[in-house]
Amino acid sequence: MLKLDRTHSASGNLFEPKEEVIHYLGMSKEEIAKVFAYLNSVSFNYTLGKPPRMNKAAFSMRKN
């Protein structure tokens, strides 16, 4: 089983932002949401703006 590499990311604090956050500091919430949507579409391999539908049958309380 693969282990999570904990040396790649470090915890930040209020006064020293993490290196990953610096790119998003000047962005508005809408711009960050667009980046988040794009990264999700790439990582889960779906067309941007057309995410897959969730199969809600798995959460159904009805007995078959």
C-alpha positions as a printed NumPy array, in Angstrom:
array([[  0.   ,   0.   ,   0.   ],
       [  1.293,   3.462,  -0.879],
       [  1.937,   5.894,   1.933],
       [  1.042,   9.564,   1.886],
       [  4.089,  11.783,   1.395],
       [  3.815,  14.21 ,   4.292],
       [  7.074,  15.997,   3.477],
       [  5.602,  17.719,   0.39 ],
       [  3.265,  20.042,   2.282],
       [  3.824,  21.872,   5.541],
       [  1.372,  23.502,   7.885],
       [  1.073,  27.265,   7.671],
       [ -0.098,  29.899,  10.068],
       [ -1.919,  33.221,   9.948],
       [  1.202,  35.339,   9.402],
       [  3.189,  33.128,   7.002],
       [  0.976,  31.695,   4.268],
       [  1.852,  28.36 ,   2.729],
       [  3.581,  28.343,  -0.645],
       [  0.484,  26.843,  -2.325],
       [ -1.737,  29.712,  -1.165],
       [  0.389,  32.563,  -2.485],
       [ -0.956,  32.148,  -6.051],
       [ -4.546,  32.732,  -4.888],
       [ -4.056,  35.734,  -2.571],
       [ -5.103,  38.423,  -5.079],
       [ -8.048,  36.483,  -6.506],
       [-11.72 ,  36.986,  -5.786],
       [-13.913,  34.134,  -4.556],
       [-15.393,  33.72 ,  -8.032],
       [-11.94 ,  33.361,  -9.619],
       [-10.889,  30.792,  -7.01 ],
       [-14.121,  28.873,  -7.659],
       [-13.313,  28.768, -11.399],
       [ -9.819,  27.43 , -10.677],
       [-11.284,  24.84 ,  -8.296],
       [-13.834,  23.735, -10.91 ],
       [-11.116,  23.408, -13.55 ],
       [ -8.827,  21.391, -11.273],
       [-11.707,  19.072, -10.337],
       [-12.583,  18.525, -14.002],
       [ -8.975,  17.617, -14.808],
       [ -8.483,  15.353, -11.806],
       [-11.779,  13.47 , -12.239],
       [-11.626,  13.485, -16.061],
       [-14.891,  15.174, -17.058],
       [-15.711,  18.086, -19.36 ],
       [-15.49 ,  21.478, -17.669],
       [-18.985,  22.682, -16.816],
       [-20.538,  19.222, -17.182],
       [-19.745,  17.236, -14.042],
       [-21.081,  13.667, -13.859],
       [-24.424,  13.095, -12.179],
       [-24.36 ,  11.502,  -8.761],
       [-25.939,   8.049,  -8.506],
       [-28.385,   8.589,  -5.652],
       [-29.643,   4.999,  -5.74 ],
       [-26.817,   4.049,  -3.372],
       [-28.351,   6.313,  -0.711],
       [-31.943,   5.122,  -1.162],
       [-33.67 ,   3.834,   1.975],
       [-36.163,   1.772,  -0.036],
       [-35.839,  -1.979,   0.159],
       [-35.751,  -3.754,  -3.197]])
